Amino acid sequence: MIFCKCPLYSIKLFTDMIKQDVKPFLSNYGFAKKGLNLNQKTESLIYMFNFQKSAGNAADHVMFYVNCGIYAVELAKIQSRDKTNFW
């Protein structure tokens, strides 16, 4: 295998990893993908994963952050910020 010594290689590697590994894996659990976000909605909760590229990427390695969240409809209603149409 030949590695390109350019930042574009790490961007492609990151993109391919999301498309070929992460999305299919989380799709099996009911998550829908939009950009670098994957969400799963239930009646009262929204589960969220966001994949964020790191500035520290190089031609020979890829680093990224995984941001996770859970949105609770009931909690939002209590806080008077019901955003059930947020997604």
N, C-alpha and C positions, 0 to 999 in steps of 0.2 A: 504494500500500500504506500502511496506517495502522499505526503502531507504538504500542503501549501503553507508557506510561511507568511500568511497575510491574515488580517482580521476577518476578512470575508469568510474564511474557512470556519472559524468559530461560530459566526452567525448562522451559517448553513447547518453546522452540526447541531446547534441549539434548536433551530427550526425543525430539522428532521427528527430530533429527539422528541419534541412536543407532538408532532404529527404522527410519528410511527410508534411511539411507546406510550407516552402519557395519555393522549387523547383516547386511543383504543382501550387502555386499561380503565380509565375513569368512566368512559362511555358504557362499559359493561355494568357499572353501578348506577346508571341513570343520569350521569352528568352530561350537560350540553356545553359545547365549546363556542365561544365568541371571542376571537382574537386570542389573547393569552389568558383568558378567563374561562374557567369551567364552573358551572353552577348546577345544583340539583335543587329543585323546588319540591317541597311537601306542602301539606295543608297549612302548617303553622311555622315551618322553618325553611330557610334558604341556606344551603351549604355552599361555600365559595372557596375556590382555589385560584390564585393568580400567580403566574410565573413571570418573574422579573429578571431580565438580563443583568449581569454584573459588569461593572466597568473594568474589572480585572481579567476579562477574557483575553486569551492569547491564541496563537495559531495551534499550540499543542494541548490546550485544555480549555474547558468551558465551565464557568461558574455561574450560578443563578440562585435567586431567592425564591422560596415558595411562601407566599402570603396566604393565610387561611382565615376564614371568617364564618360565623354563623349568625344569620339575621333571624330574630324571633319576632313574629308578627304580634303576639300578645304583649311582649315587652315594648314594642313600638307604640301600641295602642295606649298602654299605661303612660308612656312618655308623651303622648299626644302627637306623635310623629309617625302615624301609620303610613307606611310606604309600600303597601302591598302591590302597587303598580310600579315599583322601583325598577323591576326587571321587565 
